[in-house]
Amino acid sequence: MPSLARAGSTASSIQTDQSASALRLFLDITAVPGTGGLYVVLRGYDRISGNAVELTQGGDVVNQIGTYAYEVGLCPDPPFGNLRDAASRSIPYQWDAQVKHLDGSTYTYSLSAEIVL
């Protein structure tokens, strides 16, 4: 997701990958006008209904300018520093990442993914 000002929770496009073993998401926040903050969750998709289900908690809420990471894979190390969440999960066949807003403020951020095969 490119760097844009966003006023509400926003999901990336749905990704399809049957061979990913781990995933690292990078949230780069460049404007923080509110106090509520942001967090990122990984969502998987039911292949029959197409409904999304949150698979991670999103870790600590962030409300400061900076770059933060979120990891999903089997047996990750505990989160530390700017690594906000480390979930022990397999990567679903279809997934997206949703940046959740905790207030109505307009935050400017980008979100990128690093996939480990």
Secondary structure in CASP SS format (residue, H / E / C, confidence):
PFRMAT SS
TARGET T0000
AUTHOR 0000-0000-0000
METHOD secondary structure of the structure
MODEL  1
M C 1.00
P C 1.00
S C 1.00
L E 1.00
A E 1.00
R E 1.00
A C 1.00
G C 1.00
S C 1.00
T E 1.00
A E 1.00
S C 1.00
S C 1.00
I C 1.00
Q E 1.00
T E 1.00
D C 1.00
Q C 1.00
S C 1.00
A C 1.00
S C 1.00
A E 1.00
L E 1.00
R E 1.00
L E 1.00
F E 1.00
L E 1.00
D E 1.00
I E 1.00
T E 1.00
A E 1.00
V C 1.00
P C 1.00
G C 1.00
T C 1.00
G C 1.00
G C 1.00
L E 1.00
Y E 1.00
V E 1.00
V E 1.00
L E 1.00
R E 1.00
G E 1.00
Y E 1.00
D C 1.00
R C 1.00
I C 1.00
S C 1.00
G C 1.00
N C 1.00
A E 1.00
V E 1.00
E E 1.00
L C 1.00
T C 1.00
Q C 1.00
G C 1.00
G C 1.00
D C 1.00
V C 1.00
V E 1.00
N C 1.00
Q C 1.00
I C 1.00
G E 1.00
T E 1.00
Y E 1.00
A E 1.00
Y E 1.00
E E 1.00
V E 1.00
G E 1.00
L C 1.00
C C 1.00
P C 1.00
D C 1.00
P C 1.00
P C 1.00
F C 1.00
G C 1.00
N C 1.00
L E 1.00
R E 1.00
D E 1.00
A E 1.00
A E 1.00
S E 1.00
R C 1.00
S C 1.00
I C 1.00
P C 1.00
Y C 1.00
Q E 1.00
W E 1.00
D E 1.00
A E 1.00
Q E 1.00
V E 1.00
K E 1.00
H E 1.00
L C 1.00
D C 1.00
G C 1.00
S C 1.00
T C 1.00
Y E 1.00
T E 1.00
Y E 1.00
S E 1.00
L E 1.00
S E 1.00
A E 1.00
E E 1.00
I E 1.00
V E 1.00
L C 1.00
END
